[in-house]
Amino acid sequence: MKLKILFIVFILLFIAVPKSSYAAEEKHSASSAVLLKSQAQDGINQKDNRAKILQEFLVSYNSPLASSAKTFVNTADTYQLDWRLLTAISGVESTFAHQLPYNSYNAWGWGIYGDNMIYFKSYDEAISTISKALRENYIDKWG
């Protein structure tokens, strides 16, 4: 059931944010990191609006994650992930950080099994840790 909800949230995010609003003259359909590289090579100096778009989306849900929008985008670029992925997961797991274990900053259900729980010092730390783990432990290993 969680997988279905995650899929629906991801699709809604994908549909709700038109590509033209965050990438002018997109020539590559790969990750956001490739997109930024291609823009620099083409001499396009248009502002990257992904963080602003993501922040506005999270604000519309009154999410405490809104102030971490730049971290979501920058970390996604670092680990070559879709910049909307972690936000979509947080939507399914915690309704964008509205329902999470007290003082855990764990809006992703990461490492929460029964009484076991992983705590983070901040949302930014969680975003960085989980992004790195998704890249190294899942995507790189399993494709």
N, C-alpha and C positions, 0 to 999 in steps of 0.2 A: 504494500500500500504506500509506504514512504517513497519507494522508487517511482510510482505513478505520480505522486504529488510533486516530487522533485522534477520529473520530466515536464509536467504541466507548468510549473513555475518557470523553469528554464525557457520553455517555448514562449511563454507570455513575455518574459524579459526580452527574448530575441525579437519577438514581433513588436513589442512596445517601443523599442529603441531602433529607429531606422539607421541603417549604416551610413547614410549620407550625412547624418548629424555628427558623426565622430570621425569621419575619414573622407576628405575631399579627394576626388579622382583616384579612388582605390584601384590599384593595378594588380594587387595580389589578394588572394582569398585565404591566406594562411593566418597565423596567429597575430595578435596585436603587436608583438615585438617585430615581426617582419613588416607589418604595416608601417610602423614608425620608421624603420630603417629605409623602406622604399620612399617614404615622404621626404626624408632627409636627402636621399640620393637625387630625387627629382627636383630638389630646391623648393619644395612646398613649405612655406613658413606659416601655414594656417594653424591656429591654436588647436591643440588636442582637447576636445570637449568631453572625453569619456568620464573624467572625475566629476565634472559638473553635472553631467547627465545622471550618473550614479548617485551623487549626493542628493539631487532633486528627487529621484525615485525613492531613496531611503527616507528623506524628509516627509514625503507624502504618506509614508507608513509610520511616521513619528518614531523612527528607529534610532536607537543610540549608536548605531553603526554609521550614521550619516557623516560624522566628523572623520571617519576613516576612509572616505571615498578615494582619496589620493593613494593611500596605502594599498587598497584593493587593486587599483590600476597599475601602480608601480611594481608591486609584487607579482602580479600576473605577467607583466612584461619580463621581469627577471626570470621567472620560471616557465615562460612560454605557455601560459594558460589563457583560456578565454577570460577576459576581465570581468565577466558577469558570473562565472562559475561559483565562486565562494559566496557571493551574495545570494544566488539561487539556493544553495545548500542551506544557508542560514535561514532563508525563508521557510524551508520545509522543516528544519530541525528546531527552530526556536521562534518562528514568526518574526524574523529579523531582529533577534536579540531581546524580545519581550518576555520570553519564557526560557530561562536558563538557571542552572544551579547558582545559588547565591554567591556573589563575589568571585565567580569563576572566569568571567569573560569568555566563556566557551559557548558561543552561539551556534556551534556546528555539531554538537554531540560527539565531538572528537575524543575518543578514549573513554567514553562513558559506558560502562557495562555494570549493571547492578549497582553495587555500592562503590565500585571503582570509578574514579573521576580524575580527569586532567584539568588542572587550574592554570590559567594564564595570568600574567600581571596586567595585561591590557588587551584591547581588541587588536591593536597593531601587532603585538607579539603573536597572538593567535593566528592572525592572517598570514604572517610570515612563516610561522612554524607549519601550519597546515598546508600552505601552498607548496612549500619545499617537500613535505612528505608526500603530497599527492603526485608531484612530479617524479620524485625519486623512487617511491615505494609502489606506485601504481602505474603511472603512465609509462615511465621508462622500463619498468619490469614487464608489464602486461600489454603495453601498446594502447 
